[in-house]
């Protein structure tokens, strides 16, 4: 896959990780674009994720907990 597209005015279906978290969502796929915005002293960037490729934070935390327990050999603790 080539470089990610850069937006200065991103479409509504693309959100940053912090905006997704504020909505109670977590991304499931890698970023699909980059948002470039002005800050004092220049430009800054953040990754954008497709809202259709998200899941709830509760599900994401549960999956992370299962993954860490499996890696440590503690499946029976869940």
C-alpha positions in Angstrom: 0.0 0.0 0.0 1.3 3.4 -0.9 1.4 6.6 1.2 -1.8 7.6 2.9 -3.9 10.5 1.5 -3.6 13.8 3.3 -6.6 15.9 4.2 -6.9 19.4 5.5 -10.7 19.1 5.7 -11.4 15.4 6.3 -14.7 13.8 5.4 -17.1 12.9 8.2 -16.5 9.2 7.9 -12.9 9.6 8.9 -12.1 10.4 12.6 -9.0 10.7 14.7 -8.3 8.2 17.5 -9.2 10.8 20.1 -12.6 11.6 18.5 -13.4 7.9 18.2 -12.5 7.4 21.9 -14.8 10.3 22.8 -17.6 8.4 21.0 -16.8 5.2 22.9 -15.2 3.5 19.8 -11.8 2.0 19.0 -10.3 1.5 15.5 -9.8 -2.1 14.3 -7.8 -1.4 11.2 -4.7 0.7 10.5 -5.2 4.4 9.6 -6.6 5.1 6.2 -5.6 8.8 5.9 -3.7 11.7 7.6 -5.2 15.0 8.8 -2.9 18.0 8.5 -3.8 21.1 10.6 -2.3 24.4 11.6 -0.8 24.9 15.0 1.3 27.8 16.4 4.6 27.4 14.7 3.6 25.4 11.7 1.7 22.3 10.8 0.8 19.1 12.7 -0.6 15.8 11.6 -2.8 13.0 13.1 -3.9 9.7 11.7 -7.5 9.2 10.5 -9.6 6.0 10.8 -12.7 4.9 9.0 -15.7 4.9 11.4 -17.1 1.8 9.7 -14.0 -0.1 10.8 -14.4 0.4 14.6 -15.8 -1.4 17.6 -16.9 -0.4 21.1 -14.2 0.4 23.6 -15.7 -2.2 25.9 -15.2 -4.9 23.3 -11.7 -3.7 22.5 -10.6 -3.8 26.1 -12.1 -7.3 26.6 -10.2 -8.5 23.5 -7.0 -6.9 24.8 -7.4 -8.6 28.2 -8.0 -12.0 26.5 -5.0 -11.5 24.3 -2.6 -10.6 27.1 -3.9 -13.5 29.3 -3.4 -15.9 26.5 0.2 -14.7 25.9 0.9 -15.2 29.6 -0.7 -18.6 29.7 -3.5 -17.5 32.0 -6.6 -18.4 30.0 -8.2 -20.0 33.0 -8.2 -16.7 34.9 -10.8 -15.2 32.5 
